[in-house]
Amino acid sequence: MKGAWLAAALALPLVGLAAGVALQETGAKGASEWRIPVAGYDPRDPLRGRYITFRYVWTVSGPAHLCRNAGCDLCLEEGGTHVRAVAKGDSCPARVDPVTSRIALTYAPEFGTDGQPLAAMSRIFVSEASAPRLEKQLQAGPMVMRARLTRDGRLINDALEPGRRE
């Protein structure tokens, strides 16, 4: 009897892990793929680990003030180079929820266009071996983020890739 309880106790974490993976994969099924321009961001944080932090290079329109306190959604447009700020829950063909996408929205005069000071920062986990190379490429630019946008508005960063020079 003790053996059955022990086996069940040891199997429970594996079942939970498998269920979590299955849930993530189900949510990502049918996601649309986007290539979004990104730029480097140096947080001067020596404890950032294997994450590369970057800024989405979006032309911003719409009332960016809605995004204070995570009160907005973003609509991807024009192949991922343009984003429109909309009220939380408004419908749009390619809606991004910044909260579930783990996008940090901040305001600074040097970001955005047409008086829309919106900066969107995110990060991606990379292998220790590729991190220095990707960090240098990101600082040299241009780079794009290959990402998937799920139906529920979650933007999943998949890979950093070299972008086209103009």
Backbone as JSON Lines, residues from 0, in Angstrom:
{"i":0,"aa":"M","n":[0.82,-1.21,0.0],"ca":[0.0,0.0,0.0],"c":[0.86,1.26,0.0]}
{"i":1,"aa":"K","n":[1.96,1.22,0.81],"ca":[2.84,2.38,0.86],"c":[3.46,2.64,-0.51]}
{"i":2,"aa":"G","n":[3.76,1.57,-1.25],"ca":[4.36,1.71,-2.57],"c":[3.43,2.43,-3.55]}
{"i":3,"aa":"A","n":[2.14,2.16,-3.47],"ca":[1.17,2.81,-4.36],"c":[1.07,4.29,-4.05]}
{"i":4,"aa":"W","n":[1.07,4.63,-2.75],"ca":[1.01,6.04,-2.36],"c":[2.28,6.78,-2.79]}
{"i":5,"aa":"L","n":[3.4,6.13,-2.64],"ca":[4.67,6.74,-3.03],"c":[4.7,6.97,-4.54]}
{"i":6,"aa":"A","n":[4.27,5.98,-5.31],"ca":[4.24,6.12,-6.77],"c":[3.3,7.25,-7.19]}
{"i":7,"aa":"A","n":[2.15,7.35,-6.54],"ca":[1.2,8.41,-6.86],"c":[1.79,9.78,-6.51]}
{"i":8,"aa":"A","n":[2.46,9.86,-5.37],"ca":[3.05,11.13,-4.96],"c":[4.17,11.56,-5.9]}
{"i":9,"aa":"L","n":[4.94,10.6,-6.4],"ca":[6.02,10.93,-7.34],"c":[5.49,11.26,-8.73]}
{"i":10,"aa":"A","n":[4.37,10.66,-9.11],"ca":[3.81,10.89,-10.44],"c":[3.03,12.21,-10.53]}
{"i":11,"aa":"L","n":[2.53,12.7,-9.42],"ca":[1.7,13.9,-9.42],"c":[2.4,15.12,-10.04]}
{"i":12,"aa":"P","n":[3.65,15.42,-9.68],"ca":[4.31,16.57,-10.32],"c":[4.47,16.4,-11.84]}
{"i":13,"aa":"L","n":[4.74,15.18,-12.27],"ca":[4.87,14.93,-13.71],"c":[3.55,15.12,-14.43]}
{"i":14,"aa":"V","n":[2.47,14.7,-13.81],"ca":[1.14,14.89,-14.41],"c":[0.83,16.38,-14.49]}
{"i":15,"aa":"G","n":[1.15,17.13,-13.44],"ca":[0.92,18.57,-13.45],"c":[1.75,19.27,-14.52]}
{"i":16,"aa":"L","n":[3.0,18.86,-14.68],"ca":[3.86,19.44,-15.71],"c":[3.32,19.14,-17.1]}
{"i":17,"aa":"A","n":[2.92,17.9,-17.33],"ca":[2.36,17.51,-18.64],"c":[1.07,18.28,-18.93]}
{"i":18,"aa":"A","n":[0.24,18.47,-17.93],"ca":[-1.01,19.22,-18.12],"c":[-0.71,20.69,-18.46]}
{"i":19,"aa":"G","n":[0.29,21.27,-17.8],"ca":[0.67,22.66,-18.1],"c":[1.18,22.81,-19.51]}
{"i":20,"aa":"V","n":[2.02,21.88,-19.96],"ca":[2.54,21.93,-21.32],"c":[1.4,21.77,-22.33]}
{"i":21,"aa":"A","n":[0.52,20.84,-22.08],"ca":[-0.62,20.61,-22.98],"c":[-1.5,21.86,-23.06]}
{"i":22,"aa":"L","n":[-1.73,22.5,-21.94],"ca":[-2.55,23.72,-21.92],"c":[-1.89,24.83,-22.73]}
{"i":23,"aa":"Q","n":[-0.57,25.0,-22.56],"ca":[0.15,26.03,-23.32],"c":[0.1,25.74,-24.82]}
{"i":24,"aa":"E","n":[0.31,24.51,-25.21],"ca":[0.31,24.14,-26.63],"c":[-1.08,24.29,-27.23]}
{"i":25,"aa":"T","n":[-2.11,23.95,-26.48],"ca":[-3.48,24.12,-26.97],"c":[-3.79,25.59,-27.2]}
{"i":26,"aa":"G","n":[-3.35,26.45,-26.28],"ca":[-3.59,27.88,-26.41],"c":[-2.84,28.49,-27.58]}
{"i":27,"aa":"A","n":[-1.66,27.93,-27.9],"ca":[-0.85,28.47,-28.99],"c":[-1.25,27.91,-30.36]}
{"i":28,"aa":"K","n":[-2.07,26.89,-30.35],"ca":[-2.51,26.3,-31.63],"c":[-3.36,27.32,-32.39]}
{"i":29,"aa":"G","n":[-3.1,27.48,-33.64],"ca":[-3.86,28.42,-34.45],"c":[-3.41,29.86,-34.29]}
{"i":30,"aa":"A","n":[-2.27,30.07,-33.62],"ca":[-1.76,31.42,-33.43],"c":[-1.19,31.95,-34.74]}
{"i":31,"aa":"S","n":[-1.36,33.25,-34.97],"ca":[-0.82,33.87,-36.17],"c":[0.64,34.26,-35.91]}
{"i":32,"aa":"E","n":[1.46,34.18,-36.96],"ca":[2.88,34.51,-36.81],"c":[3.14,35.94,-37.26]}
{"i":33,"aa":"W","n":[3.97,36.64,-36.5],"ca":[4.32,38.03,-36.8],"c":[5.83,38.18,-36.73]}
{"i":34,"aa":"R","n":[6.36,39.1,-37.5],"ca":[7.76,39.49,-37.43],"c":[7.77,40.98,-37.06]}
{"i":35,"aa":"I","n":[8.16,41.24,-35.82],"ca":[8.06,42.58,-35.25],"c":[9.47,43.17,-35.09]}
{"i":36,"aa":"P","n":[9.72,44.37,-35.61],"ca":[11.03,44.99,-35.43],"c":[11.29,45.26,-33.94]}
{"i":37,"aa":"V","n":[12.53,45.01,-33.53],"ca":[12.92,45.24,-32.14],"c":[14.26,45.97,-32.1]}
{"i":38,"aa":"A","n":[14.51,46.61,-30.98],"ca":[15.78,47.29,-30.74],"c":[16.29,46.87,-29.38]}
{"i":39,"aa":"G","n":[17.59,47.0,-29.21],"ca":[18.21,46.61,-27.95],"c":[17.81,47.53,-26.82]}
{"i":40,"aa":"Y","n":[17.89,47.01,-25.64],"ca":[17.6,47.78,-24.43],"c":[18.56,47.27,-23.37]}
{"i":41,"aa":"D","n":[19.35,48.14,-22.81],"ca":[20.33,47.75,-21.81],"c":[19.86,48.2,-20.44]}
{"i":42,"aa":"P","n":[19.31,47.28,-19.66],"ca":[18.79,47.67,-18.35],"c":[19.87,47.87,-17.3]}
{"i":43,"aa":"R","n":[21.13,47.63,-17.64],"ca":[22.25,47.74,-16.69],"c":[21.98,46.87,-15.46]}
{"i":44,"aa":"D","n":[21.48,45.68,-15.73],"ca":[21.15,44.75,-14.65],"c":[22.07,43.54,-14.77]}
{"i":45,"aa":"P","n":[23.05,43.39,-13.89],"ca":[23.96,42.25,-14.0],"c":[23.31,40.92,-13.64]}
{"i":46,"aa":"L","n":[22.11,40.94,-13.1],"ca":[21.44,39.7,-12.71],"c":[20.36,39.28,-13.68]}
{"i":47,"aa":"R","n":[20.44,39.73,-14.92],"ca":[19.37,39.43,-15.87],"c":[19.41,37.99,-16.37]}
{"i":48,"aa":"G","n":[20.5,37.27,-16.12],"ca":[20.56,35.86,-16.47],"c":[20.58,35.62,-17.96]}
{"i":49,"aa":"R","n":[19.85,34.64,-18.41],"ca":[19.85,34.27,-19.81],"c":[18.72,34.92,-20.59]}
{"i":50,"aa":"Y","n":[18.23,36.01,-20.11],"ca":[17.18,36.73,-20.81],"c":[17.79,37.89,-21.57]}
{"i":51,"aa":"I","n":[17.31,38.13,-22.78],"ca":[17.69,39.32,-23.52],"c":[16.48,40.24,-23.5]}
{"i":52,"aa":"T","n":[16.69,41.44,-22.99],"ca":[15.62,42.43,-22.92],"c":[15.68,43.29,-24.16]}
{"i":53,"aa":"F","n":[14.53,43.58,-24.74],"ca":[14.46,44.37,-25.96],"c":[13.23,45.26,-25.93]}
{"i":54,"aa":"R","n":[13.19,46.18,-26.9],"ca":[12.06,47.09,-27.06],"c":[11.45,46.85,-28.43]}
{"i":55,"aa":"Y","n":[10.14,46.68,-28.48],"ca":[9.45,46.6,-29.77],"c":[9.54,47.96,-30.45]}
{"i":56,"aa":"V","n":[9.87,47.98,-31.73],"ca":[9.96,49.24,-32.48],"c":[8.65,49.4,-33.24]}
{"i":57,"aa":"W","n":[7.68,50.01,-32.58],"ca":[6.36,50.18,-33.15],"c":[6.08,51.65,-33.4]}
{"i":58,"aa":"T","n":[5.42,51.93,-34.51],"ca":[4.82,53.24,-34.71],"c":[3.49,53.17,-33.97]}
{"i":59,"aa":"V","n":[3.27,54.1,-33.06],"ca":[2.12,54.04,-32.16],"c":[1.06,55.05,-32.58]}
{"i":60,"aa":"S","n":[-0.19,54.61,-32.58],"ca":[-1.31,55.53,-32.78],"c":[-2.38,55.22,-31.75]}
{"i":61,"aa":"G","n":[-3.38,56.06,-31.71],"ca":[-4.45,55.86,-30.74],"c":[-4.13,56.53,-29.43]}
{"i":62,"aa":"P","n":[-5.07,56.51,-28.51],"ca":[-4.89,57.19,-27.22],"c":[-4.0,56.4,-26.26]}
{"i":63,"aa":"A","n":[-2.69,56.65,-26.33],"ca":[-1.73,55.91,-25.5],"c":[-1.98,56.11,-24.01]}
{"i":64,"aa":"H","n":[-2.66,57.21,-23.63],"ca":[-2.94,57.43,-22.21],"c":[-3.8,56.31,-21.62]}
{"i":65,"aa":"L","n":[-4.51,55.57,-22.47],"ca":[-5.31,54.44,-21.98],"c":[-4.43,53.35,-21.37]}
{"i":66,"aa":"C","n":[-3.17,53.33,-21.78],"ca":[-2.27,52.25,-21.36],"c":[-1.69,52.45,-19.97]}
{"i":67,"aa":"R","n":[-1.97,53.57,-19.34],"ca":[-1.5,53.74,-17.97],"c":[-2.14,52.68,-17.09]}
{"i":68,"aa":"N","n":[-1.37,52.13,-16.2],"ca":[-1.85,51.1,-15.26],"c":[-2.42,49.89,-15.98]}
{"i":69,"aa":"A","n":[-1.8,49.51,-17.1],"ca":[-2.19,48.31,-17.87],"c":[-3.66,48.36,-18.27]}
{"i":70,"aa":"G","n":[-4.15,49.53,-18.64],"ca":[-5.56,49.68,-18.99],"c":[-5.86,49.63,-20.47]}
{"i":71,"aa":"C","n":[-4.95,49.13,-21.28],"ca":[-5.22,49.1,-22.72],"c":[-4.84,47.76,-23.32]}
{"i":72,"aa":"D","n":[-5.31,47.55,-24.52],"ca":[-4.83,46.47,-25.37],"c":[-4.15,47.14,-26.55]}
{"i":73,"aa":"L","n":[-3.38,46.39,-27.29],"ca":[-2.69,46.91,-28.47],"c":[-3.14,46.13,-29.69]}
{"i":74,"aa":"C","n":[-3.4,46.82,-30.79],"ca":[-3.79,46.16,-32.04],"c":[-2.6,46.2,-32.99]}
{"i":75,"aa":"L","n":[-2.1,45.02,-33.34],"ca":[-1.01,44.94,-34.31],"c":[-1.55,45.23,-35.69]}
{"i":76,"aa":"E","n":[-0.83,46.04,-36.45],"ca":[-1.24,46.39,-37.8],"c":[0.0,46.47,-38.69]}
{"i":77,"aa":"E","n":[-0.2,46.53,-39.99],"ca":[0.85,46.74,-40.98],"c":[2.03,45.81,-40.8]}
{"i":78,"aa":"G","n":[1.77,44.52,-40.71],"ca":[2.85,43.54,-40.63],"c":[3.66,43.56,-39.35]}
{"i":79,"aa":"G","n":[3.16,44.17,-38.3],"ca":[3.85,44.19,-37.02],"c":[4.67,45.44,-36.78]}
{"i":80,"aa":"T","n":[4.68,46.39,-37.71],"ca":[5.46,47.61,-37.52],"c":[4.65,48.74,-36.88]}
{"i":81,"aa":"H","n":[3.35,48.58,-36.82],"ca":[2.46,49.62,-36.3],"c":[1.56,49.0,-35.23]}
{"i":82,"aa":"V","n":[1.29,49.75,-34.18],"ca":[0.39,49.29,-33.13],"c":[-0.54,50.44,-32.76]}
{"i":83,"aa":"R","n":[-1.79,50.08,-32.49],"ca":[-2.8,51.08,-32.11],"c":[-3.27,50.76,-30.7]}
{"i":84,"aa":"A","n":[-3.24,51.75,-29.83],"ca":[-3.72,51.58,-28.46],"c":[-5.24,51.66,-28.45]}
{"i":85,"aa":"V","n":[-5.88,50.7,-27.81],"ca":[-7.34,50.67,-27.7],"c":[-7.72,50.34,-26.26]}
{"i":86,"aa":"A","n":[-8.94,50.64,-25.89],"ca":[-9.42,50.34,-24.54],"c":[-9.42,48.83,-24.32]}
{"i":87,"aa":"K","n":[-9.17,48.43,-23.1],"ca":[-9.15,47.02,-22.71],"c":[-10.45,46.35,-23.14]}
{"i":88,"aa":"G","n":[-10.34,45.24,-23.85],"ca":[-11.52,44.49,-24.27],"c":[-12.07,44.89,-25.63]}
{"i":89,"aa":"D","n":[-11.63,46.03,-26.2],"ca":[-12.08,46.4,-27.54],"c":[-11.62,45.34,-28.53]}
{"i":90,"aa":"S","n":[-12.43,45.11,-29.54],"ca":[-12.05,44.08,-30.5],"c":[-11.21,44.68,-31.63]}
{"i":91,"aa":"C","n":[-10.28,43.9,-32.1],"ca":[-9.48,44.24,-33.27],"c":[-8.96,42.93,-33.83]}
{"i":92,"aa":"P","n":[-8.6,42.89,-35.1],"ca":[-8.2,41.62,-35.72],"c":[-6.97,40.96,-35.08]}
{"i":93,"aa":"A","n":[-6.02,41.76,-34.59],"ca":[-4.79,41.21,-34.01],"c":[-4.54,41.9,-32.67]}
{"i":94,"aa":"R","n":[-5.35,41.54,-31.67],"ca":[-5.31,42.17,-30.35],"c":[-4.22,41.55,-29.48]}
{"i":95,"aa":"V","n":[-3.4,42.41,-28.88],"ca":[-2.36,41.98,-27.95],"c":[-2.72,42.47,-26.56]}
{"i":96,"aa":"D","n":[-2.77,41.54,-25.61],"ca":[-2.98,41.91,-24.21],"c":[-1.6,42.06,-23.57]}
{"i":97,"aa":"P","n":[-1.19,43.29,-23.24],"ca":[0.15,43.48,-22.69],"c":[0.4,42.73,-21.39]}
{"i":98,"aa":"V","n":[-0.64,42.52,-20.59],"ca":[-0.46,41.86,-19.3],"c":[-0.12,40.38,-19.5]}
{"i":99,"aa":"T","n":[-0.95,39.65,-20.25],"ca":[-0.68,38.23,-20.45],"c":[0.54,38.0,-21.35]}
{"i":100,"aa":"S","n":[0.9,39.0,-22.14],"ca":[2.07,38.9,-23.02],"c":[3.36,39.31,-22.3]}
{"i":101,"aa":"R","n":[3.22,39.78,-21.06],"ca":[4.36,40.23,-20.26],"c":[5.15,41.34,-20.97]}
{"i":102,"aa":"I","n":[4.4,42.3,-21.48],"ca":[4.99,43.47,-22.12],"c":[4.9,44.63,-21.14]}
{"i":103,"aa":"A","n":[6.03,45.22,-20.82],"ca":[6.06,46.36,-19.9],"c":[5.89,47.63,-20.71]}
{"i":104,"aa":"L","n":[4.79,48.33,-20.49],"ca":[4.53,49.58,-21.18],"c":[4.96,50.73,-20.29]}
{"i":105,"aa":"T","n":[5.78,51.61,-20.85],"ca":[6.24,52.79,-20.11],"c":[6.12,54.01,-21.01]}
{"i":106,"aa":"Y","n":[6.2,55.16,-20.41],"ca":[6.07,56.4,-21.14],"c":[7.38,57.17,-21.08]}
{"i":107,"aa":"A","n":[7.86,57.59,-22.23],"ca":[9.06,58.42,-22.32],"c":[8.97,59.22,-23.6]}
{"i":108,"aa":"P","n":[9.37,60.47,-23.6],"ca":[9.22,61.33,-24.78],"c":[9.92,60.8,-26.02]}
{"i":109,"aa":"E","n":[11.0,60.03,-25.86],"ca":[11.73,59.6,-27.05],"c":[11.09,58.42,-27.78]}
{"i":110,"aa":"F","n":[10.05,57.82,-27.23],"ca":[9.39,56.69,-27.88],"c":[8.08,57.11,-28.52]}
{"i":111,"aa":"G","n":[7.69,56.37,-29.51],"ca":[6.4,56.6,-30.15],"c":[6.45,57.73,-31.16]}
{"i":112,"aa":"T","n":[5.34,57.97,-31.8],"ca":[5.24,59.04,-32.79],"c":[3.96,59.81,-32.56]}
{"i":113,"aa":"D","n":[3.82,60.92,-33.24],"ca":[2.61,61.74,-33.16],"c":[2.23,62.05,-31.71]}
{"i":114,"aa":"G","n":[3.22,62.31,-30.9],"ca":[2.94,62.67,-29.51],"c":[2.53,61.49,-28.64]}
{"i":115,"aa":"Q","n":[2.72,60.29,-29.12],"ca":[2.35,59.11,-28.35],"c":[3.59,58.5,-27.7]}
{"i":116,"aa":"P","n":[3.93,58.91,-26.49],"ca":[5.15,58.44,-25.84],"c":[4.97,57.07,-25.19]}
{"i":117,"aa":"L","n":[4.93,56.03,-25.98],"ca":[4.7,54.68,-25.47],"c":[5.88,53.79,-25.83]}
{"i":118,"aa":"A","n":[6.48,53.17,-24.85],"ca":[7.56,52.21,-25.07],"c":[7.08,50.85,-24.59]}
{"i":119,"aa":"A","n":[7.35,49.83,-25.38],"ca":[6.92,48.47,-25.04],"c":[8.15,47.58,-24.94]}
{"i":120,"aa":"M","n":[8.47,47.14,-23.72],"ca":[9.62,46.31,-23.47],"c":[9.2,44.88,-23.18]}
{"i":121,"aa":"S","n":[10.03,43.96,-23.63],"ca":[9.79,42.55,-23.34],"c":[11.14,41.86,-23.23]}
{"i":122,"aa":"R","n":[11.12,40.55,-23.08],"ca":[12.36,39.79,-23.02],"c":[12.12,38.39,-23.56]}
{"i":123,"aa":"I","n":[13.23,37.74,-23.88],"ca":[13.16,36.37,-24.39],"c":[14.27,35.57,-23.72]}
{"i":124,"aa":"F","n":[13.95,34.35,-23.37],"ca":[14.93,33.44,-22.78],"c":[15.76,32.85,-23.91]}
{"i":125,"aa":"V","n":[17.08,32.89,-23.77],"ca":[17.98,32.33,-24.78],"c":[19.0,31.43,-24.1]}
{"i":126,"aa":"S","n":[19.63,30.58,-24.88],"ca":[20.64,29.69,-24.32],"c":[21.87,30.5,-23.92]}
{"i":127,"aa":"E","n":[22.6,29.99,-22.97],"ca":[23.8,30.69,-22.5],"c":[24.82,30.83,-23.62]}
{"i":128,"aa":"A","n":[24.88,29.85,-24.5],"ca":[25.85,29.87,-25.6],"c":[25.52,30.95,-26.63]}
{"i":129,"aa":"S","n":[24.23,31.16,-26.9],"ca":[23.85,32.12,-27.95],"c":[23.62,33.54,-27.41]}
{"i":130,"aa":"A","n":[23.53,33.71,-26.11],"ca":[23.22,35.03,-25.54],"c":[24.21,36.12,-25.94]}
{"i":131,"aa":"P","n":[25.53,35.92,-25.84],"ca":[26.45,37.01,-26.21],"c":[26.32,37.42,-27.68]}
{"i":132,"aa":"R","n":[26.18,36.44,-28.58],"ca":[26.05,36.74,-30.0],"c":[24.77,37.52,-30.27]}
{"i":133,"aa":"L","n":[23.65,37.08,-29.71],"ca":[22.38,37.76,-29.92],"c":[22.38,39.16,-29.32]}
{"i":134,"aa":"E","n":[23.01,39.32,-28.17],"ca":[23.09,40.63,-27.54],"c":[23.85,41.61,-28.43]}
{"i":135,"aa":"K","n":[24.97,41.15,-29.03],"ca":[25.75,42.01,-29.93],"c":[24.94,42.35,-31.18]}
{"i":136,"aa":"Q","n":[24.27,41.35,-31.76],"ca":[23.45,41.59,-32.95],"c":[22.33,42.58,-32.65]}
{"i":137,"aa":"L","n":[21.72,42.45,-31.5],"ca":[20.61,43.33,-31.13],"c":[21.1,44.77,-30.96]}
{"i":138,"aa":"Q","n":[22.29,44.95,-30.41],"ca":[22.84,46.29,-30.25],"c":[23.24,46.88,-31.6]}
{"i":139,"aa":"A","n":[23.7,46.04,-32.54],"ca":[24.1,46.51,-33.87],"c":[22.89,46.76,-34.75]}
{"i":140,"aa":"G","n":[21.81,45.96,-34.55],"ca":[20.55,46.1,-35.28],"c":[20.7,45.89,-36.76]}
{"i":141,"aa":"P","n":[19.67,45.91,-37.53],"ca":[18.28,45.76,-37.09],"c":[17.95,44.28,-36.81]}
{"i":142,"aa":"M","n":[17.02,44.07,-35.93],"ca":[16.58,42.72,-35.58],"c":[15.05,42.68,-35.59]}
{"i":143,"aa":"V","n":[14.52,41.48,-35.76],"ca":[13.08,41.28,-35.66],"c":[12.81,40.14,-34.69]}
{"i":144,"aa":"M","n":[11.68,40.21,-34.05],"ca":[11.23,39.14,-33.16],"c":[10.2,38.33,-33.92]}
{"i":145,"aa":"R","n":[10.45,37.04,-34.06],"ca":[9.43,36.14,-34.62],"c":[8.56,35.75,-33.45]}
{"i":146,"aa":"A","n":[7.29,36.1,-33.53],"ca":[6.37,35.89,-32.42],"c":[5.05,35.32,-32.93]}
{"i":147,"aa":"R","n":[4.34,34.65,-32.02],"ca":[3.01,34.12,-32.33],"c":[2.0,34.86,-31.47]}
{"i":148,"aa":"L","n":[0.88,35.2,-32.11],"ca":[-0.21,35.88,-31.41],"c":[-1.38,34.91,-31.3]}
{"i":149,"aa":"T","n":[-1.71,34.53,-30.06],"ca":[-2.79,33.58,-29.84],"c":[-4.14,34.28,-29.91]}
{"i":150,"aa":"R","n":[-5.18,33.5,-30.0],"ca":[-6.54,34.05,-30.1],"c":[-6.94,34.85,-28.86]}
{"i":151,"aa":"D","n":[-6.35,34.49,-27.72],"ca":[-6.7,35.22,-26.48],"c":[-5.84,36.47,-26.27]}
{"i":152,"aa":"G","n":[-5.0,36.84,-27.26],"ca":[-4.25,38.08,-27.19],"c":[-2.87,37.97,-26.58]}
{"i":153,"aa":"R","n":[-2.37,36.75,-26.42],"ca":[-1.04,36.57,-25.84],"c":[-0.01,36.54,-26.96]}
{"i":154,"aa":"L","n":[0.98,37.43,-26.88],"ca":[2.07,37.49,-27.84],"c":[3.22,36.68,-27.27]}
{"i":155,"aa":"I","n":[3.6,35.6,-27.98],"ca":[4.63,34.69,-27.51],"c":[5.89,34.92,-28.34]}
{"i":156,"aa":"N","n":[6.96,35.38,-27.68],"ca":[8.22,35.6,-28.37],"c":[8.89,34.26,-28.65]}
{"i":157,"aa":"D","n":[9.19,33.98,-29.92],"ca":[9.81,32.71,-30.29],"c":[11.3,32.82,-30.56]}
{"i":158,"aa":"A","n":[11.72,33.8,-31.37],"ca":[13.14,33.86,-31.73],"c":[13.51,35.25,-32.23]}
{"i":159,"aa":"L","n":[14.73,35.65,-31.92],"ca":[15.3,36.87,-32.48],"c":[15.99,36.52,-33.78]}
{"i":160,"aa":"E","n":[15.75,37.32,-34.81],"ca":[16.35,37.07,-36.12],"c":[16.89,38.38,-36.68]}
{"i":161,"aa":"P","n":[17.92,38.3,-37.51],"ca":[18.39,39.54,-38.16],"c":[17.31,40.13,-39.03]}
{"i":162,"aa":"G","n":[17.2,41.45,-39.03],"ca":[16.23,42.15,-39.85],"c":[16.88,42.67,-41.13]}
{"i":163,"aa":"R","n":[16.09,43.27,-41.97],"ca":[16.61,43.85,-43.21],"c":[17.1,45.25,-42.97]}
{"i":164,"aa":"R","n":[18.24,45.56,-43.54],"ca":[18.76,46.93,-43.48],"c":[18.09,47.73,-44.57]}
{"i":165,"aa":"E","n":[17.74,48.97,-44.24],"ca":[17.05,49.8,-45.24],"c":[17.97,50.81,-45.84]}
